[in-house]
Amino acid sequence: MAGHLSRMMWPVLLAVLLAMPAFAADLSKLRQPGTYVIVSDKDGKAISGAYWLSPELKFVVHSEDAATPAMGVFVDREMFPRRIAQFEIFLNVRLTHEPEPGSLPVGKVAQIRQTEKFPKSDPKTSLLAFATTGIVSSKLQDIDIVSRSYGVDGDQFSIPGRKPGERVHIETLDIDLSAADAAKVAAVETGEALSSLDFHMLYVTRALPSQPKVVKCFEEVRASPKFQTAAKKLRETMDQWMATTFVKDGKTWWDREKVSAEDFGPDVAALCPDP
């Protein structure tokens, strides 16, 4: 296991950094409420993206190979998150890691004790084998990009759908990818969105460049007054609640006295036809 995790991944990281195009992405406002980042491949297809509800909470979407990206996840950070929430599968969990993976030196293979605590249940601890295999710094115009390559092995890996194995954490953007996906990164986009819902819709348009009819539908929905009203309302209600009450004391959305599906806005997957 130690040999597997300690394999060097410098070629992957260099491919990521050299593939990024020479245009400026404004990182000055990242991690501030309302800002987002999306990384895409050479064909303009989004690979992963995140929208910050607050400096302590973000909404992450990751593309799927053969489907519209439908599920978003709330996390405090992407590499070994400490808080995770996902509405569709009623996920709300706190995690602790000992030792903290990001504090370990390059080449150090360690057993990470990951403890999961779900509301109203006993904690569960599992062991993960972890090693940072390389850290690369690069200059992209006036932007310093730092990426960490690492390997992780174990039965649990926190974010739904995220697999263990060889991974890359683009620390500057706080985007965590499989090594295979990281090697595809060719563009970075930053900007602002009305809410997590608005960002989710925007992300879908970036994830389906080969489906112009579907993209047009999502763009038209986003531009409609009805949707913009719903998106703004979400930012003032559930986005705000997640960024404050959820992060502070871990309450879940079902702990609210009154809650319904409408609190989270329309179902993104149902707003336009499948590609």
C-alpha atoms as a printed R data frame, in Angstrom:
    type eleno elety resid chain resno       x      y       z
1   ATOM     1    CA   MET     A     1   0.000  0.000   0.000
2   ATOM     2    CA   ALA     A     2   2.786  2.411   0.865
3   ATOM     3    CA   GLY     A     3   4.382  1.867  -2.534
4   ATOM     4    CA   HIS     A     4   1.072  2.511  -4.285
5   ATOM     5    CA   LEU     A     5   0.419  5.767  -2.457
6   ATOM     6    CA   SER     A     6   3.920  7.102  -2.839
7   ATOM     7    CA   ARG     A     7   4.036  6.914  -6.644
8   ATOM     8    CA   MET     A     8   4.979 10.289  -8.021
9   ATOM     9    CA   MET     A     9   2.362 12.329  -9.861
10  ATOM    10    CA   TRP     A    10   4.434 15.270 -11.078
11  ATOM    11    CA   PRO     A    11   3.552 14.611 -14.765
12  ATOM    12    CA   VAL     A    12  -0.138 14.880 -13.912
13  ATOM    13    CA   LEU     A    13   0.294 18.152 -12.051
14  ATOM    14    CA   LEU     A    14   2.489 19.657 -14.742
15  ATOM    15    CA   ALA     A    15  -0.104 18.688 -17.325
16  ATOM    16    CA   VAL     A    16  -2.736 20.505 -15.292
17  ATOM    17    CA   LEU     A    17  -0.699 23.666 -14.950
18  ATOM    18    CA   LEU     A    18   0.668 23.794 -18.503
19  ATOM    19    CA   ALA     A    19  -2.755 23.130 -19.987
20  ATOM    20    CA   MET     A    20  -4.313 26.200 -18.375
21  ATOM    21    CA   PRO     A    21  -4.804 28.908 -21.016
22  ATOM    22    CA   ALA     A    22  -3.116 32.283 -20.840
23  ATOM    23    CA   PHE     A    23  -6.113 34.384 -19.856
24  ATOM    24    CA   ALA     A    24  -6.716 35.925 -16.485
25  ATOM    25    CA   ALA     A    25  -9.163 34.474 -14.004
26  ATOM    26    CA   ASP     A    26  -9.934 36.879 -11.195
27  ATOM    27    CA   LEU     A    27  -9.214 35.025  -7.972
28  ATOM    28    CA   SER     A    28  -9.294 38.103  -5.764
29  ATOM    29    CA   LYS     A    29 -12.867 37.542  -4.592
30  ATOM    30    CA   LEU     A    30 -12.858 33.763  -4.315
31  ATOM    31    CA   ARG     A    31 -14.154 32.337  -1.040
32  ATOM    32    CA   GLN     A    32 -16.429 35.346  -0.649
33  ATOM    33    CA   PRO     A    33 -20.232 34.904  -0.643
34  ATOM    34    CA   GLY     A    34 -21.663 34.827  -4.147
35  ATOM    35    CA   THR     A    35 -18.452 33.949  -6.004
36  ATOM    36    CA   TYR     A    36 -17.759 30.796  -7.987
37  ATOM    37    CA   VAL     A    37 -15.002 28.947  -9.834
38  ATOM    38    CA   ILE     A    38 -15.341 26.357 -12.608
39  ATOM    39    CA   VAL     A    39 -12.571 24.302 -14.228
40  ATOM    40    CA   SER     A    40 -13.150 22.904 -17.720
41  ATOM    41    CA   ASP     A    41 -11.432 20.667 -20.262
42  ATOM    42    CA   LYS     A    42 -10.052 21.638 -23.675
43  ATOM    43    CA   ASP     A    43 -13.500 21.275 -25.249
44  ATOM    44    CA   GLY     A    44 -15.055 23.697 -22.777
45  ATOM    45    CA   LYS     A    45 -16.827 21.014 -20.745
46  ATOM    46    CA   ALA     A    46 -16.946 21.747 -17.026
47  ATOM    47    CA   ILE     A    47 -15.143 19.199 -14.868
48  ATOM    48    CA   SER     A    48 -15.904 20.614 -11.432
49  ATOM    49    CA   GLY     A    49 -16.956 23.860  -9.814
50  ATOM    50    CA   ALA     A    50 -17.865 25.500  -6.541
51  ATOM    51    CA   TYR     A    51 -19.947 28.409  -5.279
52  ATOM    52    CA   TRP     A    52 -19.200 30.026  -1.923
53  ATOM    53    CA   LEU     A    53 -22.134 30.728   0.386
54  ATOM    54    CA   SER     A    54 -19.638 32.041   2.931
55  ATOM    55    CA   PRO     A    55 -15.884 31.700   3.481
56  ATOM    56    CA   GLU     A    56 -16.701 28.600   5.581
57  ATOM    57    CA   LEU     A    57 -19.214 26.866   3.284
58  ATOM    58    CA   LYS     A    58 -19.324 26.110  -0.425
59  ATOM    59    CA   PHE     A    59 -21.614 24.285  -2.856
60  ATOM    60    CA   VAL     A    60 -19.722 21.832  -5.086
61  ATOM    61    CA   VAL     A    61 -20.828 20.266  -8.366
62  ATOM    62    CA   HIS     A    62 -18.892 17.625 -10.279
63  ATOM    63    CA   SER     A    63 -19.654 16.497 -13.826
64  ATOM    64    CA   GLU     A    64 -20.615 12.959 -14.740
65  ATOM    65    CA   ASP     A    65 -19.463 11.216 -17.911
66  ATOM    66    CA   ALA     A    66 -22.863 10.462 -19.420
67  ATOM    67    CA   ALA     A    67 -25.435 12.511 -17.524
68  ATOM    68    CA   THR     A    68 -26.471 16.010 -16.586
69  ATOM    69    CA   PRO     A    69 -24.689 16.982 -13.332
70  ATOM    70    CA   ALA     A    70 -27.657 16.886 -10.989
71  ATOM    71    CA   MET     A    71 -26.333 16.539  -7.459
72  ATOM    72    CA   GLY     A    72 -24.599 19.303  -5.572
73  ATOM    73    CA   VAL     A    73 -22.904 18.894  -2.199
74  ATOM    74    CA   PHE     A    74 -22.293 21.441   0.571
75  ATOM    75    CA   VAL     A    75 -18.817 21.241   2.136
76  ATOM    76    CA   ASP     A    76 -16.569 23.492   4.170
77  ATOM    77    CA   ARG     A    77 -13.548 22.503   2.070
78  ATOM    78    CA   GLU     A    78 -12.890 19.985  -0.682
79  ATOM    79    CA   MET     A    79  -9.828 18.033   0.441
80  ATOM    80    CA   PHE     A    80 -10.968 15.986   3.439
81  ATOM    81    CA   PRO     A    81 -13.976 18.177   4.332
82  ATOM    82    CA   ARG     A    82 -15.112 18.553   7.933
83  ATOM    83    CA   ARG     A    83 -18.757 19.318   7.147
84  ATOM    84    CA   ILE     A    84 -20.873 17.726   4.397
85  ATOM    85    CA   ALA     A    85 -24.538 18.127   3.545
86  ATOM    86    CA   GLN     A    86 -26.556 16.794   0.619
87  ATOM    87    CA   PHE     A    87 -30.320 17.274   0.432
88  ATOM    88    CA   GLU     A    88 -31.411 14.480  -1.927
89  ATOM    89    CA   ILE     A    89 -29.828 11.750   0.180
90  ATOM    90    CA   PHE     A    90 -30.391 13.468   3.564
91  ATOM    91    CA   LEU     A    91 -26.701 13.603   4.292
92  ATOM    92    CA   ASN     A    92 -25.437 15.719   7.176
93  ATOM    93    CA   VAL     A    93 -22.137 14.695   8.701
94  ATOM    94    CA   ARG     A    94 -19.234 16.112  10.683
95  ATOM    95    CA   LEU     A    95 -15.780 14.650  10.086
96  ATOM    96    CA   THR     A    96 -12.498 14.832  11.941
97  ATOM    97    CA   HIS     A    97  -9.140 13.571  10.726
98  ATOM    98    CA   GLU     A    98  -6.149 12.652  12.849
99  ATOM    99    CA   PRO     A    99  -3.537 13.609  11.880
100 ATOM   100    CA   GLU     A   100  -4.708 16.411   9.596
101 ATOM   101    CA   PRO     A   101  -3.802 15.193   6.064
102 ATOM   102    CA   GLY     A   102  -2.696 18.583   4.759
103 ATOM   103    CA   SER     A   103  -0.138 18.934   7.551
104 ATOM   104    CA   LEU     A   104   1.826 15.831   6.574
105 ATOM   105    CA   PRO     A   105   5.093 16.269   4.653
106 ATOM   106    CA   VAL     A   106   5.600 15.056   1.102
107 ATOM   107    CA   GLY     A   107   6.371 11.336   1.006
108 ATOM   108    CA   LYS     A   108   5.018 10.599   4.474
109 ATOM   109    CA   VAL     A   109   2.632  7.628   4.370
110 ATOM   110    CA   ALA     A   110   0.263  7.762   7.308
111 ATOM   111    CA   GLN     A   111  -2.843  6.099   8.653
112 ATOM   112    CA   ILE     A   112  -5.539  8.753   8.958
113 ATOM   113    CA   ARG     A   113  -8.251  8.165  11.545
114 ATOM   114    CA   GLN     A   114 -11.431  9.540  10.018
115 ATOM   115    CA   THR     A   115 -14.335  9.887  12.436
116 ATOM   116    CA   GLU     A   116 -17.833 10.463  11.080
117 ATOM   117    CA   LYS     A   117 -20.568 11.881  13.274
118 ATOM   118    CA   PHE     A   118 -24.126 11.915  11.971
119 ATOM   119    CA   PRO     A   119 -26.917 13.621  13.927
120 ATOM   120    CA   LYS     A   120 -28.414 11.384  16.604
121 ATOM   121    CA   SER     A   121 -26.002  8.511  15.988
122 ATOM   122    CA   ASP     A   122 -22.756  7.267  17.481
123 ATOM   123    CA   PRO     A   123 -19.478  8.287  15.841
124 ATOM   124    CA   LYS     A   124 -17.877  5.866  13.402
125 ATOM   125    CA   THR     A   125 -14.109  5.720  12.890
126 ATOM   126    CA   SER     A   126 -12.327  4.256   9.876
127 ATOM   127    CA   LEU     A   127  -8.705  4.177   8.762
128 ATOM   128    CA   LEU     A   128  -7.458  5.725   5.538
129 ATOM   129    CA   ALA     A   129  -3.958  5.293   4.147
130 ATOM   130    CA   PHE     A   130  -2.736  8.672   2.919
131 ATOM   131    CA   ALA     A   131   0.374 10.197   1.368
132 ATOM   132    CA   THR     A   132   1.163 13.526  -0.299
133 ATOM   133    CA   THR     A   133   3.270 12.610  -3.325
134 ATOM   134    CA   GLY     A   134   4.119 16.064  -4.620
135 ATOM   135    CA   ILE     A   135   3.415 19.800  -4.408
136 ATOM   136    CA   VAL     A   136   3.845 22.009  -7.463
137 ATOM   137    CA   SER     A   137   3.826 25.812  -7.667
138 ATOM   138    CA   SER     A   138   3.445 27.625 -10.965
139 ATOM   139    CA   LYS     A   139   2.852 31.138 -12.242
140 ATOM   140    CA   LEU     A   140  -0.210 31.624 -14.433
141 ATOM   141    CA   GLN     A   141   0.114 35.228 -15.650
142 ATOM   142    CA   ASP     A   142  -0.106 37.068 -12.317
143 ATOM   143    CA   ILE     A   143  -1.702 34.155 -10.463
144 ATOM   144    CA   ASP     A   144   0.235 31.720  -8.309
145 ATOM   145    CA   ILE     A   145  -1.212 28.218  -8.662
146 ATOM   146    CA   VAL     A   146  -0.363 25.567  -6.069
147 ATOM   147    CA   SER     A   147  -1.453 21.950  -6.489
148 ATOM   148    CA   ARG     A   148  -0.995 18.962  -4.210
149 ATOM   149    CA   SER     A   149  -0.894 15.417  -5.554
150 ATOM   150    CA   TYR     A   150  -1.824 12.726  -3.084
151 ATOM   151    CA   GLY     A   151  -3.068  9.190  -2.739
152 ATOM   152    CA   VAL     A   152  -5.729  7.887  -0.409
153 ATOM   153    CA   ASP     A   153  -6.906  4.345   0.174
154 ATOM   154    CA   GLY     A   154  -9.779  3.145   2.317
155 ATOM   155    CA   ASP     A   155 -13.468  2.266   2.480
156 ATOM   156    CA   GLN     A   156 -14.752  5.764   3.247
157 ATOM   157    CA   PHE     A   157 -14.028  8.936   1.341
158 ATOM   158    CA   SER     A   158 -16.443 11.560   2.575
159 ATOM   159    CA   ILE     A   159 -18.071 13.265  -0.427
160 ATOM   160    CA   PRO     A   160 -20.681 11.141  -2.256
161 ATOM   161    CA   GLY     A   161 -19.364  9.816  -5.535
162 ATOM   162    CA   ARG     A   162 -15.766 10.791  -4.792
163 ATOM   163    CA   LYS     A   163 -13.421  7.863  -5.138
164 ATOM   164    CA   PRO     A   164 -10.133  7.071  -3.404
165 ATOM   165    CA   GLY     A   165  -6.939  6.538  -5.354
166 ATOM   166    CA   GLU     A   166  -4.592  9.071  -6.923
167 ATOM   167    CA   ARG     A   167  -5.953 12.620  -6.617
168 ATOM   168    CA   VAL     A   168  -4.964 16.261  -7.100
169 ATOM   169    CA   HIS     A   169  -6.046 19.126  -4.885
170 ATOM   170    CA   ILE     A   170  -5.689 22.461  -6.693
171 ATOM   171    CA   GLU     A   171  -5.156 24.353  -3.454
172 ATOM   172    CA   THR     A   172  -5.354 27.827  -4.977
173 ATOM   173    CA   LEU     A   173  -8.921 27.105  -6.128
174 ATOM   174    CA   ASP     A   174  -9.798 24.540  -3.441
175 ATOM   175    CA   ILE     A   175 -10.834 22.042  -6.111
176 ATOM   176    CA   ASP     A   176 -10.187 18.347  -5.490
177 ATOM   177    CA   LEU     A   177 -10.111 15.973  -8.474
178 ATOM   178    CA   SER     A   178  -9.132 12.475  -9.442
179 ATOM   179    CA   ALA     A   179  -5.739 12.434 -11.139
180 ATOM   180    CA   ALA     A   180  -7.470 11.539 -14.417
181 ATOM   181    CA   ASP     A   181  -9.810 14.539 -14.214
182 ATOM   182    CA   ALA     A   182  -7.034 16.867 -13.091
183 ATOM   183    CA   ALA     A   183  -5.059 15.975 -16.210
184 ATOM   184    CA   LYS     A   184  -7.980 17.255 -18.332
185 ATOM   185    CA   VAL     A   185  -8.123 20.745 -16.818
186 ATOM   186    CA   ALA     A   186  -7.564 23.362 -19.507
187 ATOM   187    CA   ALA     A   187  -9.501 26.452 -18.379
188 ATOM   188    CA   VAL     A   188 -10.517 28.333 -15.247
189 ATOM   189    CA   GLU     A   189 -13.605 30.522 -15.003
190 ATOM   190    CA   THR     A   190 -14.532 32.754 -12.091
191 ATOM   191    CA   GLY     A   191 -17.510 34.998 -11.499
192 ATOM   192    CA   GLU     A   192 -20.562 35.690  -9.369
193 ATOM   193    CA   ALA     A   193 -23.970 34.007  -9.177
194 ATOM   194    CA   LEU     A   194 -27.250 34.927  -7.479
195 ATOM   195    CA   SER     A   195 -27.350 31.820  -5.261
196 ATOM   196    CA   SER     A   196 -26.334 28.173  -5.088
197 ATOM   197    CA   LEU     A   197 -29.314 27.402  -7.334
198 ATOM   198    CA   ASP     A   198 -28.271 29.998  -9.898
199 ATOM   199    CA   PHE     A   199 -24.714 28.637  -9.865
200 ATOM   200    CA   HIS     A   200 -26.001 25.088 -10.286
201 ATOM   201    CA   MET     A   201 -27.917 26.147 -13.389
202 ATOM   202    CA   LEU     A   202 -24.884 28.028 -14.736
203 ATOM   203    CA   TYR     A   203 -22.699 24.988 -14.115
204 ATOM   204    CA   VAL     A   204 -25.033 22.772 -16.137
205 ATOM   205    CA   THR     A   205 -24.649 25.091 -19.133
206 ATOM   206    CA   ARG     A   206 -20.863 24.724 -18.831
207 ATOM   207    CA   ALA     A   207 -21.086 20.943 -18.446
208 ATOM   208    CA   LEU     A   208 -23.005 20.309 -21.683
209 ATOM   209    CA   PRO     A   209 -21.273 22.216 -24.494
210 ATOM   210    CA   SER     A   210 -22.143 19.432 -26.961
211 ATOM   211    CA   GLN     A   211 -25.877 19.851 -26.241
212 ATOM   212    CA   PRO     A   212 -26.705 23.353 -27.503
213 ATOM   213    CA   LYS     A   213 -30.492 22.901 -27.234
214 ATOM   214    CA   VAL     A   214 -30.239 21.876 -23.590
215 ATOM   215    CA   VAL     A   215 -27.777 24.682 -22.863
216 ATOM   216    CA   LYS     A   216 -30.137 27.192 -24.492
217 ATOM   217    CA   CYS     A   217 -32.998 25.910 -22.351
218 ATOM   218    CA   PHE     A   218 -31.032 26.321 -19.118
219 ATOM   219    CA   GLU     A   219 -29.823 29.769 -20.170
220 ATOM   220    CA   GLU     A   220 -33.394 30.854 -20.903
221 ATOM   221    CA   VAL     A   221 -34.581 29.529 -17.551
222 ATOM   222    CA   ARG     A   222 -31.808 31.403 -15.731
223 ATOM   223    CA   ALA     A   223 -32.678 34.611 -17.518
224 ATOM   224    CA   SER     A   224 -36.392 34.417 -16.735
225 ATOM   225    CA   PRO     A   225 -37.728 36.795 -14.042
226 ATOM   226    CA   LYS     A   226 -39.445 33.891 -12.272
227 ATOM   227    CA   PHE     A   227 -36.184 31.969 -11.905
228 ATOM   228    CA   GLN     A   228 -34.176 35.014 -10.866
229 ATOM   229    CA   THR     A   229 -36.727 35.762  -8.167
230 ATOM   230    CA   ALA     A   230 -36.489 32.160  -6.913
231 ATOM   231    CA   ALA     A   231 -32.683 32.237  -7.012
232 ATOM   232    CA   LYS     A   232 -32.476 35.486  -5.046
233 ATOM   233    CA   LYS     A   233 -34.982 34.191  -2.496
234 ATOM   234    CA   LEU     A   234 -32.879 31.075  -1.994
235 ATOM   235    CA   ARG     A   235 -29.794 33.158  -1.290
236 ATOM   236    CA   GLU     A   236 -31.691 35.129   1.358
237 ATOM   237    CA   THR     A   237 -33.263 32.040   2.961
238 ATOM   238    CA   MET     A   238 -31.755 28.559   2.698
239 ATOM   239    CA   ASP     A   239 -28.313 29.669   1.482
240 ATOM   240    CA   GLN     A   240 -28.133 32.064   4.420
241 ATOM   241    CA   TRP     A   241 -29.425 29.413   6.819
242 ATOM   242    CA   MET     A   242 -26.837 26.896   5.605
243 ATOM   243    CA   ALA     A   243 -24.037 29.465   5.867
244 ATOM   244    CA   THR     A   244 -24.930 30.390   9.444
245 ATOM   245    CA   THR     A   245 -27.099 27.980  11.429
246 ATOM   246    CA   PHE     A   246 -25.928 24.795   9.700
247 ATOM   247    CA   VAL     A   247 -22.250 25.666   9.899
248 ATOM   248    CA   LYS     A   248 -22.508 26.935  13.466
249 ATOM   249    CA   ASP     A   249 -24.355 24.140  15.248
250 ATOM   250    CA   GLY     A   250 -24.816 21.399  12.691
251 ATOM   251    CA   LYS     A   251 -28.589 21.517  12.532
252 ATOM   252    CA   THR     A   252 -30.074 19.870   9.479
253 ATOM   253    CA   TRP     A   253 -32.705 21.271   7.161
254 ATOM   254    CA   TRP     A   254 -35.243 18.875   8.680
255 ATOM   255    CA   ASP     A   255 -34.618 20.433  12.109
256 ATOM   256    CA   ARG     A   256 -36.389 23.557  10.896
257 ATOM   257    CA   GLU     A   257 -39.922 23.958  12.186
258 ATOM   258    CA   LYS     A   258 -41.288 24.491   8.703
259 ATOM   259    CA   VAL     A   259 -39.569 23.070   5.654
260 ATOM   260    CA   SER     A   260 -40.664 21.966   2.198
261 ATOM   261    CA   ALA     A   261 -39.113 21.155  -1.143
262 ATOM   262    CA   GLU     A   262 -39.829 24.711  -2.294
263 ATOM   263    CA   ASP     A   263 -37.329 26.002   0.265
264 ATOM   264    CA   PHE     A   264 -34.541 24.671  -1.944
265 ATOM   265    CA   GLY     A   265 -35.867 26.048  -5.218
266 ATOM   266    CA   PRO     A   266 -36.912 24.080  -8.305
267 ATOM   267    CA   ASP     A   267 -35.344 20.726  -9.149
268 ATOM   268    CA   VAL     A   268 -32.528 21.557 -11.554
269 ATOM   269    CA   ALA     A   269 -32.722 18.193 -13.305
270 ATOM   270    CA   ALA     A   270 -36.417 18.717 -14.094
271 ATOM   271    CA   LEU     A   271 -36.184 22.242 -15.508
272 ATOM   272    CA   CYS     A   272 -34.988 21.170 -18.957
273 ATOM   273    CA   PRO     A   273 -35.146 17.917 -20.965
274 ATOM   274    CA   ASP     A   274 -32.408 15.334 -20.584
275 ATOM   275    CA   PRO     A   275 -29.658 15.621 -23.218
